């Protein structure tokens, strides 16, 4: 093994990355009544190189064109992950307001540091049927999530994961990290935070284990085989009935990457999504993954390569492998950490601890 989980096993193990939530959740929320939604902000003080890869057929996004490697702006100040479907994109206004108040953004006037334009790409999940349809994150929610951003944050039914459903069971938000101890990427960390809200299944109906436990094995997550009765009850649950769904998230690294390398990181991170959700990237999902590179690790490539190749090619290869693993683990973390909301049972409810 040339890698290990970071100290928090979280995206915030990546230097320069902070995460904050804001949500509203009524204990007695049902499908159609009460509050059960929220948003999550991944904030990178000082900005980070960013890109995105959108694979789902029904995305709800903001500022994704800006992140094309061929376009001018090369950094983002924060990423918004939110419930509320397209309505939830309004939460980005509050994130921008927080950043402007703290003078975070593209400086537009050398004589006046308060004149900045924050860059806040975002993506949404469709959670409107969970709780009341007309309760969704707005600008104030985005502001509060940005203000709450720090190295520690809740997992499961929190933030943008409050109203998430993963196939027939409760979805949520999860995270994971990998730190390289050897090889070209030694000393570099990769992390992911994922909001799991897919139409597809997140567990194997034959074994009850999460699909995403396939790479590491169920023992890695402390899982035991369910009983026949537990498996029968889980397989009897009705399939998810909504037309719109979506899994969204952010992968980040403290390596110094350019926008094209960031795009490759986001692209390969989707491999982890496809391992943990079946089917993934469907016409009913808006699966979107952002990638951030903070450059705080200070690693410099020192492996000679032909001049036709980028100098960081061997590092990037390791980071891409880790990004897929982190996404896969983060989806399992979201499922195992989730608690029941609005009568939607959690994985732990069905299969025990």
Secondary structure, DSSP 8 states (H G I E B T S, - for coil): --EE--SSSSGGGSTT-EEEEEEEE-TT-BBTBS-EEEEEEEEEEEEEEEEEEE-SSS--EESTGGGSTTSS--EEEEEEEESSGGGGGGHHHHHHHHHHHTT-SEE--TT-TT-EE--EEEEE---TTSB-TT----HHHHHHHHHH-BS----BSSGGGTT-EETTEE-EEEEEEEEE-SSTTTT-EEEEEEEE--SSBSB-TTT-SBGGGTTT-GGGGT-----HHHHHHHHTS-----S----EEEEEESS---HHHHHHHHHHHHHHHHHHSBS-S-TT---EEEEEE--TT-----S---TTS-TTHHHHHHHHHHHHHHHHHHHHHHHHH---BTTB--HHHHH--
